[in-house]
Amino acid sequence: MLPTPDDLSDGKDAGLEPVGEVAGDDLERYLQALIAGDGTTCVHVVDKALAAGIPVPRVYEGLMKPALYRIGELWARNQVSVACEHLATTITEGLLNRVYPRIVHARRCGRLAVLATVEDELHQVGLKMVGDLFEMHGWDARLLSAGVPLDRLLDAIERERPDAVGLSFSVDLHVDGLERMLRGVRAAYPELPILIGGQSLTHGGHERLDAYPGVTCIASLDDLSRLLQSEPRWICGPADQAL
Ligand code: B12
């Protein structure tokens, strides 16, 4: 049986404004379409959810993310091909681009986040969602391409002078690269807040990250939203309509 949003989306009770959720049968329809490579149906399901007033972050957390997680499980069990996984990613990235105009008009407050994946890390969909969420909260977000090495990240920080850096970490084996990046950024910028997210954090073993000052681990868009709305140094003025 396919999972429902309740099974799969974490942080459902985010304490945000009253929100809608994607219905279980829409998630099922979306997932089957994603597996079949049927982008048109995926577009319809997303458009329907947005037309029903479901906020963009809920569409990300309650539809796009659980469907990709499910594809990952099926891929790990050899029940879908690598090609299917690639196509599912391409469709999802297309949908993110389609949704983006809804959020791009959000008010800006002059704060900036530089976002990157950990060295050698190619998973970038979650980070794109994170960039969108920052923008919805009035920040500007600069997304570096996936897998940038430390020196390129440091160049970007030097150029952009961000208020925060976000790193995405999906594959457990990339933990050494993550620590290298933390050491490098910390050495050059002792005060710069660093956020780390990505599903490897949910697999334990990240206690070693506690050794790095000024680093906050965030599990989901709901947690990030809470941070951006509740802690004074992260708040960037009133949240906008897409939330
Ligand atoms: C698509 C995909 C790929 C694509 C990625 C393409 C792309 N453009 O991104 C490709 C084909 C490249 C790929 C490759 C590999 N993959 Co892959 N992949 C996936 C898959 C199916 C979906 C990933 C995804 O987009 N998820 C949806 C997003 C929205 O979720 P998310 O990343 O968790 O992000 C959310 C949160 O974590 C958080 N977040 C994420 N980043 C950040 C950052 C910050 C700052 C914050 C605050 C929050 C935050 O916000 C997001 C929204 O909630 C996953 C399955 C899965 N469970 O995700 C496997 C998966 C991640 N891959 C896996 C593996 C093993 C690999 C490979 C090693 C396979 C191989 N043998 O080659 C390679 C590694 C490549 C590399 N060097 O990185 C494993 C990882 C296992 C592990 N624990 O280490 C998974 C879990 C599949 C599985 N079930 O085993 N993969």
Boltz pocket constraint, residues with backbone or C-beta under 6 A from the ligand:
constraints:
  - pocket:
      binder: B
      contacts: [[A, 60], [A, 61], [A, 64], [A, 65], [A, 68], [A, 69], [A, 70], [A, 71], [A, 72], [A, 73], [A, 75], [A, 76], [A, 85], [A, 86], [A, 89], [A, 120], [A, 121], [A, 122], [A, 123], [A, 124], [A, 125], [A, 126], [A, 127], [A, 129], [A, 130], [A, 165], [A, 166], [A, 167], [A, 168], [A, 169], [A, 170], [A, 171], [A, 172], [A, 173], [A, 195], [A, 196], [A, 197], [A, 198], [A, 199], [A, 200], [A, 203], [A, 218], [A, 219], [A, 220], [A, 221], [A, 224]]
      max_distance: 6.0
